[in-house]
Amino acid sequence: MLPRVKITYANGALGQVEAMADGCLGFIALGASAEGDFKLQTPYTIRKVAELEALGVTSENNQDLYRHVKDFYAEAGNGVELWIMGFDADSQFKNVLDKDNVNGAMALIQASNGKIRGLVAFKKATSQVVQNDVLDADVTASIAVAQGLGDQVTEELRAPIFILLEGNSFNGNTIKLDDLTEASFNRVGIVIGDTIANSRNACMGIVAGRLAISPVQRKISRVKDGALTPQAIYIADKPAEVADVETIHEKGYITFRTFVGKSGYFIADDNLATAVEDDYRSLSNRRVIDKAYRIAYNTLTETLNDEVPISSDGKISPSWCASLQGDVEQAIISNMTTNGNLGNDPADTNDTGVQCYIDHNQPILTNSKLAVSLRVKPNGYAKYIDTELGFKTV
């Protein structure tokens, strides 16, 4: 070999990390029909409406699915990854979302390899709804089922998700509407309100689109992000501006509102079906903690079955604990703190919004267990602003 000088490129010094798919959602469409290349109970991934049309889905042969996908991209813009799966008209939420139904929503989650962060489920309204029901009975019967799916995916796949259910067939009776703040399903939300008066559906694509482009800590009700794309939103037969949205909101549903002096419609809040005292009652807190979960899991998995150095007193080496603590914290700092996902004080360089602690006194030699304490700091939200106004005198 001739004498030479060889230069190789070093990589990794900048500490850049691949962006996580925080806005990756899955659509569960009940009442769909197989058309062209679009088959039922088959996962698909698209990035624009044209790709749905290329499968053979149109507003004529799959009105609900097409409409929600179109609304999604009107809100989120082309290029956002969306997973979809259709089911026939006889399907119900409580069956499709059942954690034990391997051909239901679980199949879509597994097809995405856990990439999906949330499911958005809607259905074609039918005449099977009992006249006196405030919502389609299948909706209320599916809340616990959906929570079970979310818990199962978290425990077994280590890929936590949330589920938004369409408030199908809401009849406008806010008094008889179930109070979700008395429940304990902090992975499930129900959306009420649509762009068509007297619609039995909800504008799920609009909510999903706003979610997909919002960072995990951002409330989808943030006014600064601007009004939603629809020119009108109704709650049953009434425009949102005159409907009883306060009661719907207070009972823990996701709905829509307007503001005096501002044009357009906004999401009222990001409630989930659980008690007000629940740390994960808001979708924003749910998404933040789930992102931290995924990061911590990926980081700590690297240590699984690894050797753990033992100090002279028979306990875990303190320096090893400190090193692993640092790895976990740095992973969350790189993926969350730097993206504004956590409520750290930007004026305090020592406040990273995350704290990991591993007690070196653990008896790992006897039980092979390693306990890790991890805390992340959420953002606060200006939900109630009280202002004292008066005249200024000399």
Buried (B, 14 or more C-beta within 10 A) or exposed (E): EEEEEEEEEEEEEEEEBEEBBBBBBBBBBBBBBBBEEBBBBBBBBBEBBEBBBEBBBBEEBBBBBBBBBBBBBBBBEEEBBBBBBBBEEEBBBBBBBBBEBEEBBBBBBBBBEBBBBBBBBBBBBBEEBEEEBBBBBBBBEBBBBBBBBBBBBBEEBBBBBBBBBBBBBBBBEBEEBBEBBEBEBBBBBBBBBBBEEEBBBBBBBBBBBBBBBBBBBBBBBBEEBEBBBBEEBBBBEBBBBEBBBEBBBBBBBBBBBBEEEEEBBBBBBBBBBBEEEBEBBBBBBBBBBBBBBBBBEEBBEEBEEEEBEBEEEEBBBBEBBBEBBEBBBBBBBBBBBBBBBBBBEEEEEEBBBBBBBBEBEBEBEEEEEBEBEBEBBBBEBEEEEEEEEEEEEE
